[in-house]
Amino acid sequence: MKNAIQHLLKGLAILLPIVVTIAVVHWLLVTIETWLRPLWVAILGDQFYFPGLAFVSFLVIAAIIGFSARWTFINQFWMLPGKIMEQMPLLRSLYGTITDIFDLMGGEHFAEESVVLVTLPGSELRLLGIVTKKSGDKDDRLSNLLRDEEIAVFLPMAYNVGGYMIMVPTSSVEPVDMSPADAMQLTISAGIGKSRNFPSSPRKEK
């Protein structure tokens, strides 16, 4: 009986990530198809429309928006819908959270050495974290709370969407050669999955 349960759990561990990934991709494709198909049918007609055109056009539109966002005035135009959502009480938190997650995974707003190992005071325990803010930015509320030699570090939890945001001295952190996305994956999975070969950080000389 015990072996049967172990085999079942192992099978679920193999199947569930595949099923969930396929389900998310399917939902995304169906959503894009539902939104853009009527537009293409109205332009081309049913006889010239083919499945997948909506998704391809979505990727092209995203690439064009990303390319045109290089210019400040166009970027401000693309950011306008987001600014409107930030003023709506019900959508502000959801939109802000999704934006922050994409920023976190993309690492666009991070400085170099944004993934660090935090050494807790009076302990040899080290925690993997992601630097989210540094001091010196007068326009940022969190940055203004930081002392000159402090940084804000996010410590994600394993198997959870939560975590801790701590403010620590820069002397308490050690840079790690790893992207924020890899650090999140490694930490949230508790490091027990079949992880990719993440680069190891150089050890400090004692």
SEDRENTOR-361850 format. One record per residue (C-alpha): residue number from 1; residue in one letter; y, x, z. Coordinates in Angstrom, 3 decimals. Layout:
// SEDRENTOR-361850
n,res,c2,c1,c3
NUM,a,Y,X,Z
...
This chain:
// SEDRENTOR-361850
n,res,c2,c1,c3
1,m,0.000,0.000,0.000
2,k,2.372,2.826,0.910
3,n,1.663,4.597,-2.388
4,a,2.256,1.369,-4.304
5,i,5.677,0.937,-2.676
6,q,6.555,4.546,-3.440
7,h,5.557,4.079,-7.085
8,l,7.627,0.876,-7.225
9,l,10.698,2.574,-5.768
10,k,10.319,5.499,-8.152
11,g,10.045,3.112,-11.084
12,l,13.140,1.222,-9.947
13,a,15.023,4.508,-9.555
14,i,14.209,5.281,-13.189
15,l,14.811,1.816,-14.648
16,l,17.814,0.475,-12.730
17,p,20.343,3.141,-13.822
18,i,19.263,2.573,-17.441
19,v,19.450,-1.224,-17.126
20,v,22.842,-1.167,-15.394
21,t,24.274,1.290,-17.944
22,i,23.038,-0.819,-20.864
23,a,24.390,-3.982,-19.208
24,v,27.851,-2.461,-18.734
25,v,27.958,-1.139,-22.311
26,h,26.749,-4.513,-23.628
27,w,29.418,-6.343,-21.623
28,l,32.096,-4.008,-22.980
29,l,30.954,-4.446,-26.583
30,v,30.730,-8.239,-26.266
31,t,34.178,-8.424,-24.653
32,i,35.806,-6.333,-27.380
33,e,33.984,-8.292,-30.093
34,t,35.095,-11.601,-28.564
35,w,38.738,-10.546,-28.448
36,l,39.145,-8.793,-31.799
37,r,36.671,-10.592,-34.077
38,p,38.880,-13.697,-34.594
39,l,41.761,-11.445,-35.645
40,w,39.692,-9.598,-38.245
41,v,38.122,-12.826,-39.517
42,a,41.606,-14.281,-39.972
43,i,42.682,-11.184,-41.927
44,l,39.549,-10.392,-43.963
45,g,37.587,-13.614,-43.895
46,d,33.963,-14.099,-42.822
47,q,32.561,-12.611,-46.019
48,f,34.155,-9.190,-45.418
49,y,33.722,-8.965,-41.665
50,f,30.717,-7.041,-40.333
51,p,29.436,-6.605,-36.757
52,g,30.892,-3.556,-35.063
53,l,34.217,-3.654,-36.921
54,a,35.952,-4.943,-33.789
55,f,34.652,-2.054,-31.679
56,v,35.545,0.567,-34.302
57,s,39.034,-0.887,-34.627
58,f,39.373,-0.852,-30.824
59,l,38.623,2.886,-30.768
60,v,41.096,3.495,-33.601
61,i,43.794,1.507,-31.785
62,a,43.137,3.447,-28.565
63,a,43.403,6.753,-30.448
64,i,46.666,5.686,-32.108
65,i,48.141,4.615,-28.762
66,g,47.088,7.880,-27.154
67,f,48.566,9.903,-30.023
68,s,51.863,7.995,-30.096
69,a,52.225,8.255,-26.296
70,r,53.216,11.904,-26.781
71,w,56.756,10.686,-27.489
72,t,58.583,9.561,-24.364
73,f,60.224,6.421,-25.748
74,i,56.950,5.154,-27.242
75,n,55.057,6.010,-24.063
76,q,57.557,3.935,-22.071
77,f,56.847,1.010,-24.398
78,w,53.075,1.299,-23.867
79,m,53.608,1.551,-20.102
80,l,55.689,-1.648,-20.014
81,p,52.739,-4.088,-19.583
82,g,51.477,-1.967,-16.687
83,k,54.887,-2.010,-15.029
84,i,54.952,-5.800,-15.340
85,m,51.509,-6.042,-13.704
86,e,52.702,-3.803,-10.874
87,q,55.295,-6.458,-10.038
88,m,52.699,-9.243,-9.762
89,p,51.256,-9.607,-6.231
90,l,47.753,-10.614,-7.365
91,l,47.395,-8.065,-10.159
92,r,49.251,-5.151,-8.587
93,s,46.422,-3.941,-6.360
94,l,43.717,-4.383,-9.019
95,y,45.711,-2.709,-11.785
96,g,46.833,0.110,-9.502
97,t,43.292,0.769,-8.318
98,i,41.868,0.860,-11.853
99,t,44.683,3.155,-13.007
100,d,44.140,5.499,-10.074
101,i,40.394,5.636,-10.760
102,f,40.939,6.610,-14.407
103,d,43.517,9.194,-13.349
104,l,41.062,10.538,-10.792
105,m,38.167,10.780,-13.230
106,g,40.313,12.162,-16.033
107,g,42.075,14.677,-13.835
108,e,45.219,14.429,-15.964
109,h,47.611,14.537,-13.012
110,f,45.765,17.196,-11.053
111,a,46.836,20.788,-10.782
112,e,44.365,23.604,-11.242
113,e,41.868,24.140,-8.446
114,s,41.975,20.408,-7.593
115,v,38.397,20.361,-6.265
116,v,38.120,22.139,-2.936
117,l,35.843,22.706,0.029
118,v,37.564,21.656,3.254
119,t,36.624,23.602,6.385
120,l,37.065,21.415,9.458
121,p,39.035,23.059,12.296
122,g,36.801,24.709,14.894
123,s,33.712,24.127,12.777
124,e,31.705,25.786,10.019
125,l,31.192,22.372,8.397
126,r,32.607,22.175,4.863
127,l,33.311,18.947,2.958
128,l,33.763,18.582,-0.797
129,g,37.098,16.975,-1.624
130,i,39.625,16.397,-4.390
131,v,43.282,17.392,-4.057
132,t,45.409,14.332,-4.840
133,k,48.892,15.419,-3.804
134,k,50.823,18.562,-2.981
135,s,54.108,18.873,-1.130
136,g,57.418,19.284,-2.920
137,d,57.572,16.136,-5.085
138,k,60.650,14.283,-3.799
139,d,59.875,11.203,-5.896
140,d,56.413,10.728,-4.385
141,r,56.039,8.925,-1.055
142,l,52.867,10.720,0.018
143,s,54.202,14.102,-1.048
144,n,57.194,13.593,1.243
145,l,54.846,13.171,4.215
146,l,53.264,16.567,3.626
147,r,54.524,19.703,5.293
148,d,55.296,22.770,3.178
149,e,51.825,24.286,3.548
150,e,49.867,21.006,3.465
151,i,48.022,19.151,0.715
152,a,46.434,15.694,0.513
153,v,42.673,15.763,-0.060
154,f,40.386,12.803,-0.808
155,l,36.931,13.036,0.763
156,p,34.615,10.548,-1.013
157,m,31.632,9.070,0.819
158,a,28.041,9.195,-0.400
159,y,26.664,5.906,-1.793
160,n,29.943,4.136,-1.140
161,v,33.228,3.439,-2.868
162,g,35.163,4.443,0.241
163,g,36.353,7.741,1.541
164,y,39.018,9.490,3.581
165,m,42.418,10.767,2.504
166,i,43.337,13.651,4.804
167,m,46.302,16.002,4.991
168,v,45.259,19.564,5.773
169,p,46.785,23.054,5.670
170,t,46.168,24.897,2.423
171,s,44.482,27.621,4.461
172,s,41.708,25.141,5.339
173,v,40.585,24.600,1.753
174,e,38.626,26.716,-0.705
175,p,38.943,26.087,-4.482
176,v,35.801,25.016,-6.341
177,d,35.293,25.504,-10.087
178,m,34.451,21.852,-10.756
179,s,36.132,18.844,-12.373
180,p,37.151,15.833,-10.230
181,a,34.661,13.637,-12.103
182,d,31.786,16.030,-11.362
183,a,32.862,16.286,-7.719
184,m,32.893,12.488,-7.380
185,q,29.455,12.185,-8.981
186,l,27.988,14.940,-6.841
187,t,29.400,13.529,-3.595
188,i,28.754,9.824,-4.184
189,s,25.131,10.559,-5.138
190,a,24.824,12.559,-1.877
191,g,23.703,15.528,-3.962
192,i,20.097,14.340,-4.136
193,g,19.990,13.200,-7.742
194,k,19.129,15.270,-10.787
195,s,22.642,16.649,-11.066
196,r,23.901,18.743,-13.921
197,n,24.324,22.446,-13.313
198,f,27.660,22.304,-11.519
199,p,29.429,25.671,-11.288
200,s,29.162,27.242,-7.857
201,s,32.275,28.344,-6.010
202,p,32.767,31.953,-5.031
203,r,32.089,32.581,-1.371
204,k,34.862,33.880,0.793
205,e,34.461,37.371,2.070
206,k,34.249,37.445,5.839
